[in-house]
Amino acid sequence: MPLILLTGYPTSGKTHRATQLHDYLTTRISSLPPSSPSSSLRVHLVSDHTLSIPRTVYNLDTKSQNERSNNASEKDARAMIFGEVKRVLSAKDIVILDHANYIKGWRYQLYCEAKAVRTSHCVVHVGTPVEKCREVNEGRLARRDTENGEEAEIEAVKEQDMPYEKDNWENLVFRYEEPNAFTRWDSPLFTVLWDDTSPPCEAIWDALIGSDAEGGRKVIRPNQATVLKAPTSADYLHELDRTTQGVLNRILEWGKDHPGEGGGEVVVSDGGDELVITLPAREMGLPALQRLRRQFIALNRQNAVPVKRIRESFVGYLNVSFESL
């Protein structure tokens, strides 16, 4: 069923809000009559902590040169999280993802996965001011340093209560990309402030699941970019060639403005919507890009996506291909 993404600065209180949402949804579902179509829903809380992913994976100072150059440890962590989300996300399951989710390309990937299984999704932005987040992290650092200096046995601290190293925390804040309610993958968007007693649980329930009076389930159209259909016009191959080349040209234009750089994100316009291409850590040359383009055209030459979905489908194909590099 729905996928709920929490996002915010490090130490902004995402885990606390995720726990509040989990408790609310569990209680709400258990209170429904057996005849309600939503009474059989299950709630899953997926996070770095539930998957035993330590915060050190985000600290590049502790990594080898190779790991720093391609951010390997963080990519491995995201791959583990994505695999767990795919495993539990279904028509009978609500998934709360307590993770930084600070990269808009990553949020777009999760949005596409929700669409693929025909379920609703939303983003909950934990809007704690950066000064407050820094204060929380520095307090945890000071507490850790004090405890490490004591001779008495130290009580185990939960991973979610551990601090980030200062430079690592500042780096994650610098890289954070705030959600935008005007993009499909960040909407509907709900914001929770530091002083709020709880997230807008009722509004989230109504937006994702709907009241029992409405049938208890939101109907989601599948992502048509993944539905292969036969060509409908003689101009299809021309449009396939033109559109995919246009996407490559946009990547090449970005490369001219960022010579020698790897990584980064390229925004491609698609009829008013914005599609995001997340580039790999190493620089992609024209031959490699053209090879991916030819592969995409070969896959869709006979079993074609609808013309209006070519750009979106090609962007998704590139993102999946780049993720494996």
Buried (B, 14 or more C-beta within 10 A) or exposed (E): BBBBBBBBBBBBBBBBBBBBBBBBBBEBBEEBEEEBBBBEBBBBBBBBBBEEBEBBBBBBEEBEEEBBBBBBBBBEBBEBBBEBBBEBBBEEBBBBBBBBBBBBBBBBBBBBBBBBBBBBBBBBBBBBEEEBBBEBBBEBBEEBEEEEEEEEEEEEEEBBEBBBBEEBBBBBBEEBBEBBEEBEBBBBBBBBEEEBEEBBBEEBBEBBBBEBEEEBBBEBEEBBBBEEEEBEEEEBBEBBEEBBEBBBEBBBEBBEEEEEEBBBBBEBEBEEEBBBBBBBBEBBEEEBBEEBBEEBBEBBEEEBBBBEBBBBBBBBBBBEBBBEE
